[in-house]
Amino acid sequence: MSKVEEFEELRPLLFSIAYRILGSVSEAEDAVQETWLRFDGSSTRPTSTKAFLSAAVTRIAIDVLRSARVRREEYVGPWFPEPLLSDPYEDPARAVELADSVSMAVLLLLERLSPLERAVFVLREVFAFGFDDVAAAVGRSEAACRQLLVRARRHMDAGRPRFAADGQEQRELATRFFEALKDGDVEGLQDLLAADVQLVGDGGGKAPQLARAVTGAEKVARLLATFILRLVRLDVSFEPHQINGRPGAVFRDRDGKVLHILALDVLDGRIQTIRGVINPDKLGHIGPVADAWAIDREVRQVRRRMN
C-alpha cells in the first residue's frame, strides 16, 4: 500500500485514540492531521506503521492536553467533552470497552488523570496495546507505564458507578424520556429520573446556560417540560441520537441548525445525570450552529406573553 492508503486505513484508530485523550473532536482531528504530516515527511518506512502512527498521535495529543488543561481551568462554568455522534473506530472484540471509554461520564473521569496517565490508560485499557508500544508512545519505561496504569485505574475505579445499565435498558428508558419530553409531561419525566438527578449545562460563557446545576427529580422535570414547550413554540425540534455512545438528542432550530445536545446517564433503572452542551465552539463539527442568544431572547418574549 502507498503511504496515503496505509494512513487512511488507520485514521479511525488514530482519531479515536486522540479523542479519548483530548475530549475534543476538533483537537483530535488536528492531532491526526499533524500525525499525517510527520508520517508523510518521514524518509523511512517504520517496521510497524500502526505502532509508529499511534505513538505519534499519542505524543501530539499529550502535548495538546498539557496546554489545554490551563484553558480548562479558566473555563466559564462546567466543562464537558465535545459531543461525539459516532466513533469511527470499530473492533468487535473490544466493543464494550470502546463504547464505555467514549461516554461523557468516563471522559470526565479521565480529566482527573495526568496527561501521561490518561494516555497510558487509553492505549492499554481501551485499545489493548502491549506495554512495549505504550512505553514507546509516551517515552517512558515499561515499568513506569505499569505504575502509571495502576494509578490511573485507581482514580477511574473510584469514580465509576457500581451498577451501570445495559444498552437495551438505556435505549428503552431514553425512548420513554424523549416521548415525555416532547409532550411536556412533568409526571412522565419525573417517573424516569433518579431522586437526586442532576441537570448540568456547558455554555462556556458563549451561550445561555444554567447558572448552576439543577438537582432533584421534580425540579428537573418541571424545568425541562416548561422549557421544551417554549422551544416548540419557536419550531425548535429534536432528534434522539447516540451521544458519546449513550442515549441523547440533538436539538435544532427552525432552520435545522444545531442548538444544543442532551446526553443521558442511566443508572439503576433511572436517569442519573442529564448533560447539555450549548457552547457553539463545541457543536460546529455536527453542523451549522444556531444563534442560541437569539433563541433565548425569543423564549423570554414567549414567556412574557404566556404570563
Buried (B, 14 or more C-beta within 10 A) or exposed (E): EEEEEBBEEBBBBBBBBBBBBBBBBEBBBBBBEBBBEBBEEEEEEBEEBBBBBBBBBBBBBBEBBEEBEEEEEEEEBBBBBBBBBEBEBEBEEBEEBBBBBBBBBBBBBBBEBBBBBBBBBBBBBBBEBEBEBBBBBBEBEBEBBBBBBEBBBEBBEEEEEEEBBEEEEBBBBBEBBBBBBBBBBBEBBBBBBBEEBBBBBBBBEBBBBBEEBBEBBBBBBBBBBBBBBBBBBBEBBBEBBBBBBBBBBBBBBEEEBBBBBBBBBBBEEBBBBBBBBBBBEBBEBBEEBBBBEEBBEBBEEBEEEEE
